[in-house]
Amino acid sequence: MISELNISIWKRAFLLPVEYDCYDDEVVTDAQKSAAKMLTMHPEWIVSAKAQIERFCREEVLADSENNKKDNIFSYIKPDYLFVKHEDHPRVAIMCKYRYDPEHGLAVVFSADGSITVGPQDIIL
């Protein structure tokens, strides 16, 4: 099982913990392990997610008079860990701390088909 993963996110290197969605009586599946590795094999997914995140956060970022680095995505989000859902075709999320919603954070969810969803962490938890 992968407990940490080296991953490049928008030209920055991160060593992120990997959390697997499992009940006490379940084990991490091979599909979950593969899904975590798959994200590192598709850096283009992470690159394309940046524009979606910027669109999602745009209103809060523009309204923030204290953020002088509005063009720097890392001024309002910080990748915190990877979350791998327990499903037949597991989705993987980059779970981020989010300056404008510290309680719910931000999830960038990647599906096996390459689709990306951005929203509060509740969208995958």
N, CA, C and O atoms as a GROMACS GRO file, in nm:
protein
  500
    1MET      N    1   0.084  -0.118   0.000
    1MET     CA    2   0.000   0.000   0.000
    1MET      C    3   0.089   0.124   0.000
    1MET      O    4   0.193   0.128   0.066
    2ILE      N    5   0.047   0.224  -0.074
    2ILE     CA    6   0.120   0.350  -0.083
    2ILE      C    7   0.073   0.440   0.031
    2ILE      O    8  -0.046   0.470   0.042
    3SER      N    9   0.165   0.482   0.116
    3SER     CA   10   0.125   0.569   0.227
    3SER      C   11   0.157   0.716   0.199
    3SER      O   12   0.096   0.805   0.257
    4GLU      N   13   0.254   0.739   0.110
    4GLU     CA   14   0.290   0.874   0.066
    4GLU      C   15   0.324   0.867  -0.081
    4GLU      O   16   0.369   0.764  -0.132
    5LEU      N   17   0.303   0.980  -0.149
    5LEU     CA   18   0.328   0.982  -0.292
    5LEU      C   19   0.398   1.112  -0.330
    5LEU      O   20   0.352   1.221  -0.294
    6ASN      N   21   0.509   1.100  -0.403
    6ASN     CA   22   0.575   1.218  -0.459
    6ASN      C   23   0.496   1.258  -0.582
    6ASN      O   24   0.474   1.177  -0.672
    7ILE      N   25   0.453   1.384  -0.587
    7ILE     CA   26   0.371   1.428  -0.698
    7ILE      C   27   0.403   1.575  -0.729
    7ILE      O   28   0.425   1.655  -0.638
    8SER      N   29   0.405   1.607  -0.856
    8SER     CA   30   0.427   1.744  -0.900
    8SER      C   31   0.291   1.808  -0.926
    8SER      O   32   0.211   1.757  -1.005
    9ILE      N   33   0.266   1.919  -0.860
    9ILE     CA   34   0.141   1.991  -0.876
    9ILE      C   35   0.175   2.134  -0.917
    9ILE      O   36   0.227   2.211  -0.836
   10TRP      N   37   0.147   2.167  -1.040
   10TRP     CA   38   0.171   2.301  -1.096
   10TRP      C   39   0.314   2.349  -1.070
   10TRP      O   40   0.339   2.457  -1.017
   11LYS      N   41   0.405   2.261  -1.109
   11LYS     CA   42   0.549   2.288  -1.107
   11LYS      C   43   0.609   2.295  -0.967
   11LYS      O   44   0.718   2.349  -0.948
   12ARG      N   45   0.538   2.240  -0.869
   12ARG     CA   46   0.594   2.228  -0.734
   12ARG      C   47   0.588   2.082  -0.692
   12ARG      O   48   0.490   2.012  -0.718
   13ALA      N   49   0.694   2.038  -0.628
   13ALA     CA   50   0.700   1.900  -0.582
   13ALA      C   51   0.638   1.890  -0.442
   13ALA      O   52   0.664   1.973  -0.355
   14PHE      N   53   0.557   1.786  -0.424
   14PHE     CA   54   0.495   1.759  -0.294
   14PHE      C   55   0.513   1.612  -0.259
   14PHE      O   56   0.513   1.525  -0.347
   15LEU      N   57   0.528   1.585  -0.132
   15LEU     CA   58   0.522   1.450  -0.079
   15LEU      C   59   0.394   1.448   0.004
   15LEU      O   60   0.391   1.499   0.117
   16LEU      N   61   0.289   1.389  -0.052
   16LEU     CA   62   0.158   1.393   0.013
   16LEU      C   63   0.121   1.257   0.071
   16LEU      O   64   0.143   1.154   0.008
   17PRO      N   65   0.064   1.258   0.191
   17PRO     CA   66   0.010   1.134   0.246
   17PRO      C   67  -0.107   1.087   0.161
   17PRO      O   68  -0.177   1.168   0.100
   18VAL      N   69  -0.128   0.957   0.156
   18VAL     CA   70  -0.241   0.900   0.083
   18VAL      C   71  -0.336   0.837   0.184
   18VAL      O   72  -0.296   0.752   0.263
   19GLU      N   73  -0.461   0.879   0.179
   19GLU     CA   74  -0.564   0.824   0.266
   19GLU      C   75  -0.661   0.744   0.181
   19GLU      O   76  -0.714   0.794   0.082
   20TYR      N   77  -0.684   0.620   0.221
   20TYR     CA   78  -0.775   0.531   0.148
   20TYR      C   79  -0.908   0.524   0.220
   20TYR      O   80  -0.913   0.508   0.342
   21ASP      N   81  -1.016   0.536   0.145
   21ASP     CA   82  -1.152   0.529   0.198
   21ASP      C   83  -1.188   0.382   0.219
   21ASP      O   84  -1.219   0.311   0.124
   22CYS      N   85  -1.183   0.338   0.345
   22CYS     CA   86  -1.218   0.199   0.378
   22CYS      C   87  -1.283   0.194   0.515
   22CYS      O   88  -1.245   0.268   0.606
   23TYR      N   89  -1.382   0.107   0.528
   23TYR     CA   90  -1.439   0.081   0.660
   23TYR      C   91  -1.343  -0.010   0.735
   23TYR      O   92  -1.248  -0.062   0.677
   24ASP      N   93  -1.365  -0.028   0.864
   24ASP     CA   94  -1.277  -0.110   0.947
   24ASP      C   95  -1.263  -0.253   0.894
   24ASP      O   96  -1.157  -0.314   0.907
   25ASP      N   97  -1.370  -0.306   0.834
   25ASP     CA   98  -1.368  -0.445   0.788
   25ASP      C   99  -1.324  -0.459   0.641
   25ASP      O  100  -1.328  -0.569   0.586
   26GLU      N  101  -1.283  -0.349   0.579
   26GLU     CA  102  -1.239  -0.352   0.439
   26GLU      C  103  -1.088  -0.336   0.429
   26GLU      O  104  -1.024  -0.282   0.519
   27VAL      N  105  -1.035  -0.385   0.319
   27VAL     CA  106  -0.893  -0.366   0.292
   27VAL      C  107  -0.880  -0.275   0.171
   27VAL      O  108  -0.973  -0.262   0.091
   28VAL      N  109  -0.765  -0.212   0.159
   28VAL     CA  110  -0.737  -0.129   0.043
   28VAL      C  111  -0.732  -0.221  -0.078
   28VAL      O  112  -0.661  -0.321  -0.078
   29THR      N  113  -0.806  -0.186  -0.182
   29THR     CA  114  -0.814  -0.270  -0.301
   29THR      C  115  -0.699  -0.240  -0.396
   29THR      O  116  -0.637  -0.134  -0.390
   30ASP      N  117  -0.672  -0.336  -0.484
   30ASP     CA  118  -0.571  -0.313  -0.588
   30ASP      C  119  -0.612  -0.196  -0.677
   30ASP      O  120  -0.527  -0.120  -0.723
   31ALA      N  121  -0.742  -0.182  -0.700
   31ALA     CA  122  -0.792  -0.071  -0.782
   31ALA      C  123  -0.761   0.063  -0.716
   31ALA      O  124  -0.726   0.159  -0.785
   32GLN      N  125  -0.773   0.071  -0.584
   32GLN     CA  126  -0.739   0.194  -0.514
   32GLN      C  127  -0.590   0.226  -0.525
   32GLN      O  128  -0.551   0.340  -0.549
   33LYS      N  129  -0.508   0.123  -0.509
   33LYS     CA  130  -0.363   0.143  -0.521
   33LYS      C  131  -0.327   0.190  -0.662
   33LYS      O  132  -0.245   0.281  -0.678
   34SER      N  133  -0.388   0.128  -0.762
   34SER     CA  134  -0.362   0.166  -0.902
   34SER      C  135  -0.409   0.308  -0.930
   34SER      O  136  -0.344   0.383  -1.003
   35ALA      N  137  -0.523   0.345  -0.873
   35ALA     CA  138  -0.577   0.479  -0.896
   35ALA      C  139  -0.482   0.586  -0.844
   35ALA      O  140  -0.462   0.689  -0.908
   36ALA      N  141  -0.423   0.562  -0.729
   36ALA     CA  142  -0.328   0.658  -0.673
   36ALA      C  143  -0.207   0.672  -0.766
   36ALA      O  144  -0.163   0.784  -0.792
   37LYS      N  145  -0.154   0.561  -0.816
   37LYS     CA  146  -0.040   0.566  -0.908
   37LYS      C  147  -0.078   0.632  -1.040
   37LYS      O  148   0.002   0.702  -1.100
   38MET      N  149  -0.203   0.609  -1.085
   38MET     CA  150  -0.250   0.662  -1.212
   38MET      C  151  -0.243   0.814  -1.216
   38MET      O  152  -0.212   0.873  -1.320
   39LEU      N  153  -0.271   0.877  -1.104
   39LEU     CA  154  -0.267   1.023  -1.101
   39LEU      C  155  -0.128   1.075  -1.135
   39LEU      O  156  -0.114   1.175  -1.204
   40THR      N  157  -0.024   1.007  -1.086
   40THR     CA  158   0.112   1.051  -1.116
   40THR      C  159   0.150   1.022  -1.261
   40THR      O  160   0.241   1.085  -1.316
   41MET      N  161   0.081   0.927  -1.324
   41MET     CA  162   0.110   0.892  -1.463
   41MET      C  163   0.038   0.984  -1.562
   41MET      O  164   0.062   0.977  -1.682
   42HIS      N  165  -0.050   1.070  -1.510
   42HIS     CA  166  -0.125   1.163  -1.596
   42HIS      C  167  -0.108   1.307  -1.547
   42HIS      O  168  -0.203   1.368  -1.499
   43PRO      N  169   0.013   1.361  -1.560
   43PRO     CA  170   0.036   1.499  -1.514
   43PRO      C  171  -0.052   1.600  -1.589
   43PRO      O  172  -0.077   1.710  -1.538
   44GLU      N  173  -0.096   1.564  -1.708
   44GLU     CA  174  -0.182   1.656  -1.784
   44GLU      C  175  -0.316   1.678  -1.714
   44GLU      O  176  -0.378   1.784  -1.729
   45TRP      N  177  -0.362   1.580  -1.637
   45TRP     CA  178  -0.486   1.598  -1.560
   45TRP      C  179  -0.468   1.708  -1.457
   45TRP      O  180  -0.555   1.793  -1.440
   46ILE      N  181  -0.356   1.706  -1.389
   46ILE     CA  182  -0.328   1.806  -1.286
   46ILE      C  183  -0.311   1.943  -1.350
   46ILE      O  184  -0.360   2.043  -1.296
   47VAL      N  185  -0.244   1.949  -1.462
   47VAL     CA  186  -0.227   2.077  -1.533
   47VAL      C  187  -0.362   2.135  -1.572
   47VAL      O  188  -0.387   2.254  -1.550
   48SER      N  189  -0.451   2.052  -1.629
   48SER     CA  190  -0.581   2.103  -1.672
   48SER      C  191  -0.673   2.137  -1.554
   48SER      O  192  -0.764   2.219  -1.568
   49ALA      N  193  -0.650   2.077  -1.439
   49ALA     CA  194  -0.732   2.107  -1.321
   49ALA      C  195  -0.709   2.248  -1.271
   49ALA      O  196  -0.798   2.308  -1.210
   50LYS      N  197  -0.592   2.303  -1.296
   50LYS     CA  198  -0.560   2.438  -1.246
   50LYS      C  199  -0.661   2.541  -1.296
   50LYS      O  200  -0.708   2.623  -1.217
   51ALA      N  201  -0.695   2.538  -1.423
   51ALA     CA  202  -0.791   2.634  -1.478
   51ALA      C  203  -0.928   2.618  -1.414
   51ALA      O  204  -0.997   2.716  -1.388
   52GLN      N  205  -0.968   2.494  -1.387
   52GLN     CA  206  -1.097   2.470  -1.323
   52GLN      C  207  -1.099   2.524  -1.180
   52GLN      O  208  -1.198   2.581  -1.136
   53ILE      N  209  -0.990   2.506  -1.109
   53ILE     CA  210  -0.980   2.557  -0.973
   53ILE      C  211  -0.986   2.709  -0.974
   53ILE      O  212  -1.057   2.770  -0.894
   54GLU      N  213  -0.912   2.770  -1.065
   54GLU     CA  214  -0.912   2.916  -1.074
   54GLU      C  215  -1.052   2.970  -1.103
   54GLU      O  216  -1.091   3.073  -1.048
   55ARG      N  217  -1.127   2.901  -1.190
   55ARG     CA  218  -1.266   2.943  -1.217
   55ARG      C  219  -1.352   2.927  -1.092
   55ARG      O  220  -1.430   3.016  -1.060
   56PHE      N  221  -1.337   2.814  -1.023
   56PHE     CA  222  -1.416   2.787  -0.903
   56PHE      C  223  -1.389   2.892  -0.794
   56PHE      O  224  -1.482   2.934  -0.726
   57CYS      N  225  -1.266   2.934  -0.779
   57CYS     CA  226  -1.224   3.024  -0.671
   57CYS      C  227  -1.228   3.171  -0.709
   57CYS      O  228  -1.209   3.258  -0.624
   58ARG      N  229  -1.252   3.199  -0.834
   58ARG     CA  230  -1.236   3.334  -0.888
   58ARG      C  231  -1.305   3.443  -0.804
   58ARG      O  232  -1.243   3.545  -0.773
   59GLU      N  233  -1.429   3.424  -0.770
   59GLU     CA  234  -1.505   3.528  -0.699
   59GLU      C  235  -1.440   3.563  -0.564
   59GLU      O  236  -1.424   3.681  -0.532
   60GLU      N  237  -1.405   3.460  -0.486
   60GLU     CA  238  -1.342   3.485  -0.356
   60GLU      C  239  -1.204   3.548  -0.371
   60GLU      O  240  -1.167   3.637  -0.294
   61VAL      N  241  -1.129   3.504  -0.468
   61VAL     CA  242  -0.994   3.556  -0.488
   61VAL      C  243  -1.000   3.703  -0.526
   61VAL      O  244  -0.926   3.784  -0.471
   62LEU      N  245  -1.087   3.738  -0.620
   62LEU     CA  246  -1.097   3.878  -0.663
   62LEU      C  247  -1.148   3.969  -0.551
   62LEU      O  248  -1.109   4.086  -0.544
   63ALA      N  249  -1.233   3.917  -0.465
   63ALA     CA  250  -1.289   3.998  -0.356
   63ALA      C  251  -1.191   4.016  -0.239
   63ALA      O  252  -1.214   4.101  -0.153
   64ASP      N  253  -1.085   3.939  -0.235
   64ASP     CA  254  -0.990   3.942  -0.124
   64ASP      C  255  -0.888   4.055  -0.142
   64ASP      O  256  -0.793   4.042  -0.219
   65SER      N  257  -0.909   4.164  -0.072
   65SER     CA  258  -0.818   4.280  -0.084
   65SER      C  259  -0.684   4.255  -0.016
   65SER      O  260  -0.588   4.328  -0.041
   66GLU      N  261  -0.676   4.152   0.071
   66GLU     CA  262  -0.551   4.122   0.141
   66GLU      C  263  -0.459   4.028   0.063
   66GLU      O  264  -0.342   4.013   0.098
   67ASN      N  265  -0.511   3.966  -0.041
   67ASN     CA  266  -0.429   3.874  -0.121
   67ASN      C  267  -0.364   3.952  -0.235
   67ASN      O  268  -0.429   3.985  -0.334
   68ASN      N  269  -0.236   3.980  -0.220
   68ASN     CA  270  -0.161   4.055  -0.321
   68ASN      C  271  -0.102   3.965  -0.429
   68ASN      O  272  -0.038   4.013  -0.522
   69LYS      N  273  -0.123   3.834  -0.417
   69LYS     CA  274  -0.067   3.738  -0.513
   69LYS      C  275  -0.180   3.660  -0.579
   69LYS      O  276  -0.175   3.537  -0.587
   70LYS      N  277  -0.282   3.729  -0.626
   70LYS     CA  278  -0.401   3.665  -0.680
   70LYS      C  279  -0.371   3.569  -0.796
   70LYS      O  280  -0.444   3.472  -0.816
   71ASP      N  281  -0.264   3.595  -0.870
   71ASP     CA  282  -0.229   3.509  -0.983
   71ASP      C  283  -0.153   3.384  -0.941
   71ASP      O  284  -0.125   3.297  -1.024
   72ASN      N  285  -0.120   3.372  -0.813
   72ASN     CA  286  -0.050   3.255  -0.761
   72ASN      C  287  -0.151   3.165  -0.691
   72ASN      O  288  -0.198   3.197  -0.582
   73ILE      N  289  -0.184   3.053  -0.753
   73ILE     CA  290  -0.285   2.961  -0.698
   73ILE      C  291  -0.250   2.916  -0.557
   73ILE      O  292  -0.339   2.886  -0.477
   74PHE      N  293  -0.121   2.910  -0.526
   74PHE     CA  294  -0.079   2.866  -0.393
   74PHE      C  295  -0.102   2.973  -0.286
   74PHE      O  296  -0.078   2.948  -0.168
   75SER      N  297  -0.148   3.091  -0.326
   75SER     CA  298  -0.181   3.193  -0.226
   75SER      C  299  -0.318   3.168  -0.164
   75SER      O  300  -0.354   3.231  -0.065
   76TYR      N  301  -0.394   3.075  -0.222
   76TYR     CA  302  -0.525   3.045  -0.164
   76TYR      C  303  -0.557   2.897  -0.150
   76TYR      O  304  -0.655   2.862  -0.084
   77ILE      N  305  -0.478   2.809  -0.208
   77ILE     CA  306  -0.494   2.666  -0.180
   77ILE      C  307  -0.358   2.604  -0.148
   77ILE      O  308  -0.254   2.650  -0.194
   78LYS      N  309  -0.363   2.498  -0.068
   78LYS     CA  310  -0.241   2.423  -0.035
   78LYS      C  311  -0.275   2.274  -0.038
   78LYS      O  312  -0.352   2.228   0.045
   79PRO      N  313  -0.219   2.200  -0.132
   79PRO     CA  314  -0.242   2.055  -0.133
   79PRO      C  315  -0.200   1.995   0.002
   79PRO      O  316  -0.092   2.021   0.053
   80ASP      N  317  -0.291   1.912   0.057
   80ASP     CA  318  -0.270   1.860   0.192
   80ASP      C  319  -0.249   1.708   0.192
   80ASP      O  320  -0.157   1.657   0.258
   81TYR      N  321  -0.333   1.634   0.118
   81TYR     CA  322  -0.320   1.489   0.109
   81TYR      C  323  -0.401   1.439  -0.009
   81TYR      O  324  -0.484   1.511  -0.065
   82LEU      N  325  -0.377   1.313  -0.047
   82LEU     CA  326  -0.455   1.248  -0.152
   82LEU      C  327  -0.557   1.157  -0.086
   82LEU      O  328  -0.527   1.091   0.014
   83PHE      N  329  -0.676   1.153  -0.141
   83PHE     CA  330  -0.784   1.069  -0.088
   83PHE      C  331  -0.830   0.978  -0.201
   83PHE      O  332  -0.862   1.026  -0.310
   84VAL      N  333  -0.834   0.848  -0.176
   84VAL     CA  334  -0.873   0.750  -0.277
   84VAL      C  335  -1.002   0.683  -0.232
   84VAL      O  336  -1.006   0.612  -0.131
   85LYS      N  337  -1.108   0.705  -0.308
   85LYS     CA  338  -1.240   0.654  -0.276
   85LYS      C  339  -1.245   0.502  -0.294
   85LYS      O  340  -1.176   0.448  -0.381
   86HIS      N  341  -1.324   0.433  -0.213
   86HIS     CA  342  -1.342   0.288  -0.222
   86HIS      C  343  -1.459   0.262  -0.318
   86HIS      O  344  -1.575   0.260  -0.276
   87GLU      N  345  -1.427   0.240  -0.445
   87GLU     CA  346  -1.526   0.220  -0.551
   87GLU      C  347  -1.470   0.120  -0.652
   87GLU      O  348  -1.352   0.088  -0.649
   88ASP      N  349  -1.557   0.072  -0.743
   88ASP     CA  350  -1.508  -0.017  -0.848
   88ASP      C  351  -1.404   0.052  -0.936
   88ASP      O  352  -1.302  -0.008  -0.972
   89HIS      N  353  -1.429   0.177  -0.968
   89HIS     CA  354  -1.334   0.260  -1.044
   89HIS      C  355  -1.302   0.380  -0.956
   89HIS      O  356  -1.362   0.487  -0.971
   90PRO      N  357  -1.206   0.362  -0.864
   90PRO     CA  358  -1.182   0.464  -0.762
   90PRO      C  359  -1.145   0.601  -0.820
   90PRO      O  360  -1.067   0.612  -0.914
   91ARG      N  361  -1.203   0.702  -0.759
   91ARG     CA  362  -1.165   0.839  -0.789
   91ARG      C  363  -1.058   0.880  -0.688
   91ARG      O  364  -1.057   0.834  -0.574
   92VAL      N  365  -0.969   0.967  -0.732
   92VAL     CA  366  -0.862   1.017  -0.647
   92VAL      C  367  -0.879   1.168  -0.637
   92VAL      O  368  -0.905   1.236  -0.736
   93ALA      N  369  -0.866   1.219  -0.516
   93ALA     CA  370  -0.880   1.364  -0.495
   93ALA      C  371  -0.754   1.421  -0.433
   93ALA      O  372  -0.693   1.361  -0.344
   94ILE      N  373  -0.715   1.537  -0.481
   94ILE     CA  374  -0.615   1.616  -0.411
   94ILE      C  375  -0.696   1.700  -0.313
   94ILE      O  376  -0.771   1.789  -0.353
   95MET      N  377  -0.679   1.672  -0.186
   95MET     CA  378  -0.751   1.744  -0.082
   95MET      C  379  -0.664   1.862  -0.040
   95MET      O  380  -0.548   1.847  -0.002
   96CYS      N  381  -0.723   1.980  -0.048
   96CYS     CA  382  -0.647   2.103  -0.026
   96CYS      C  383  -0.703   2.185   0.089
   96CYS      O  384  -0.823   2.185   0.115
   97LYS      N  385  -0.614   2.252   0.156
   97LYS     CA  386  -0.656   2.357   0.248
   97LYS      C  387  -0.693   2.476   0.160
   97LYS      O  388  -0.625   2.504   0.061
   98TYR      N  389  -0.801   2.544   0.196
   98TYR     CA  390  -0.854   2.650   0.112
   98TYR      C  391  -0.873   2.776   0.196
   98TYR      O  392  -0.951   2.777   0.292
   99ARG      N  393  -0.803   2.877   0.160
   99ARG     CA  394  -0.803   3.003   0.236
   99ARG      C  395  -0.943   3.058   0.260
   99ARG      O  396  -0.968   3.117   0.365
  100TYR      N  397  -1.034   3.041   0.166
  100TYR     CA  398  -1.164   3.103   0.174
  100TYR      C  399  -1.273   3.011   0.232
  100TYR      O  400  -1.388   3.052   0.245
  101ASP      N  401  -1.238   2.889   0.266
  101ASP     CA  402  -1.330   2.798   0.333
  101ASP      C  403  -1.248   2.695   0.412
  101ASP      O  404  -1.242   2.578   0.374
  102PRO      N  405  -1.185   2.740   0.521
  102PRO     CA  406  -1.097   2.650   0.597
  102PRO      C  407  -1.171   2.531   0.657
  102PRO      O  408  -1.110   2.426   0.680
  103GLU      N  409  -1.299   2.544   0.682
  103GLU     CA  410  -1.375   2.434   0.742
  103GLU      C  411  -1.396   2.318   0.645
  103GLU      O  412  -1.383   2.202   0.684
  104HIS      N  413  -1.428   2.348   0.520
  104HIS     CA  414  -1.459   2.244   0.422
  104HIS      C  415  -1.344   2.214   0.327
  104HIS      O  416  -1.345   2.111   0.260
  105GLY      N  417  -1.247   2.301   0.318
  105GLY     CA  418  -1.137   2.279   0.227
  105GLY      C  419  -1.182   2.273   0.083
  105GLY      O  420  -1.294   2.313   0.050
  106LEU      N  421  -1.097   2.224  -0.003
  106LEU     CA  422  -1.124   2.214  -0.146
  106LEU      C  423  -1.077   2.077  -0.194
  106LEU      O  424  -0.969   2.032  -0.156
  107ALA      N  425  -1.158   2.012  -0.277
  107ALA     CA  426  -1.120   1.883  -0.336
  107ALA      C  427  -1.112   1.898  -0.486
  107ALA      O  428  -1.199   1.958  -0.549
  108VAL      N  429  -1.006   1.842  -0.543
  108VAL     CA  430  -0.991   1.832  -0.688
  108VAL      C  431  -0.998   1.684  -0.717
  108VAL      O  432  -0.904   1.609  -0.690
  109VAL      N  433  -1.111   1.641  -0.774
  109VAL     CA  434  -1.141   1.498  -0.789
  109VAL      C  435  -1.114   1.454  -0.933
  109VAL      O  436  -1.165   1.513  -1.028
  110PHE      N  437  -1.034   1.349  -0.946
  110PHE     CA  438  -0.998   1.294  -1.077
  110PHE      C  439  -1.062   1.156  -1.092
  110PHE      O  440  -1.046   1.069  -1.006
  111SER      N  441  -1.134   1.138  -1.202
  111SER     CA  442  -1.195   1.008  -1.232
  111SER      C  443  -1.109   0.935  -1.333
  111SER      O  444  -1.027   0.996  -1.402
  112ALA      N  445  -1.126   0.804  -1.341
  112ALA     CA  446  -1.046   0.722  -1.432
  112ALA      C  447  -1.061   0.763  -1.578
  112ALA      O  448  -0.970   0.741  -1.658
  113ASP      N  449  -1.176   0.822  -1.613
  113ASP     CA  450  -1.198   0.864  -1.752
  113ASP      C  451  -1.135   0.999  -1.783
  113ASP      O  452  -1.147   1.048  -1.895
  114GLY      N  453  -1.068   1.059  -1.685
  114GLY     CA  454  -1.001   1.186  -1.706
  114GLY      C  455  -1.085   1.307  -1.668
  114GLY      O  456  -1.037   1.420  -1.677
  115SER      N  457  -1.209   1.286  -1.628
  115SER     CA  458  -1.291   1.400  -1.588
  115SER      C  459  -1.246   1.452  -1.452
  115SER      O  460  -1.195   1.378  -1.368
  116ILE      N  461  -1.265   1.583  -1.433
  116ILE     CA  462  -1.218   1.650  -1.312
  116ILE      C  463  -1.334   1.730  -1.254
  116ILE      O  464  -1.407   1.799  -1.326
  117THR      N  465  -1.350   1.720  -1.122
  117THR     CA  466  -1.452   1.796  -1.051
  117THR      C  467  -1.384   1.873  -0.939
  117THR      O  468  -1.298   1.820  -0.869
  118VAL      N  469  -1.423   1.998  -0.923
  118VAL     CA  470  -1.367   2.082  -0.817
  118VAL      C  471  -1.481   2.129  -0.728
  118VAL      O  472  -1.586   2.170  -0.777
  119GLY      N  473  -1.461   2.122  -0.597
  119GLY     CA  474  -1.562   2.168  -0.503
  119GLY      C  475  -1.516   2.148  -0.361
  119GLY      O  476  -1.402   2.108  -0.337
  120PRO      N  477  -1.606   2.175  -0.265
  120PRO     CA  478  -1.574   2.148  -0.125
  120PRO      C  479  -1.540   2.000  -0.107
  120PRO      O  480  -1.587   1.916  -0.184
  121GLN      N  481  -1.462   1.967  -0.008
  121GLN     CA  482  -1.418   1.829   0.014
  121GLN      C  483  -1.536   1.733   0.031
  121GLN      O  484  -1.521   1.613   0.010
  122ASP      N  485  -1.652   1.786   0.067
  122ASP     CA  486  -1.770   1.702   0.082
  122ASP      C  487  -1.810   1.630  -0.048
  122ASP      O  488  -1.883   1.530  -0.043
  123ILE      N  489  -1.764   1.677  -0.162
  123ILE     CA  490  -1.804   1.613  -0.288
  123ILE      C  491  -1.748   1.472  -0.302
  123ILE      O  492  -1.795   1.394  -0.385
  124ILE      N  493  -1.647   1.438  -0.222
  124ILE     CA  494  -1.591   1.302  -0.231
  124ILE      C  495  -1.592   1.230  -0.098
  124ILE      O  496  -1.582   1.107  -0.096
  125LEU      N  497  -1.602   1.299   0.011
  125LEU     CA  498  -1.598   1.233   0.142
  125LEU      C  499  -1.726   1.157   0.171
  125LEU      O  500  -1.739   1.096   0.277
   0.00000   0.00000   0.00000
